[in-house]
Structures are given as structure tokens and as C-alpha cells.
């Protein structure tokens, strides 16, 4: 259980970070228009 939970948490954190990076890039692109 612990390993599965940790793996799931790491995957979730990575997904959140990727999403935040994508949002930041889109915001920058929108800002420069």
C-alpha cells in the first residue's frame, strides 16, 4: 500500500507541475499578444 500510495502521489505531483508549467506558458503567450 505504501509503495503504491507514494507512486500515486509522485505521479500526481508531476502531473500538477506539468499542468502549472503549461498554464504559465499559455499565460506568457497570451500576455505577449
N, C-alpha and C positions, 0 to 999 in steps of 0.2 A: 504493500500500500504506500509506504513512504516513498519508495523509488518512483512509483507511478505518479504520486502527487507532485513530487519535485519536478519530474519531467514535464508534467502538465503545466506547472507554474512557470517553468522556464520557457516553455512554448508560448504561454500566454504573454509573458513579459516581452518576448521577442516580437510577437505579433503587435503588441501595443506600441513598441518602439518603432517598428516599421510603419505603422499607421501614423504615428506622430510625425515621422520624417516625411511621409508622403503629404500630409496636411501642410507642413511647413513649406515644402517645395511648391505646392499649389498656391499657397498664400503669397510666396515671393513672386511667382509668375503672375499672379493676379495684380500684385502691387506694381509691377513694372509695366503693366499695360497702359 
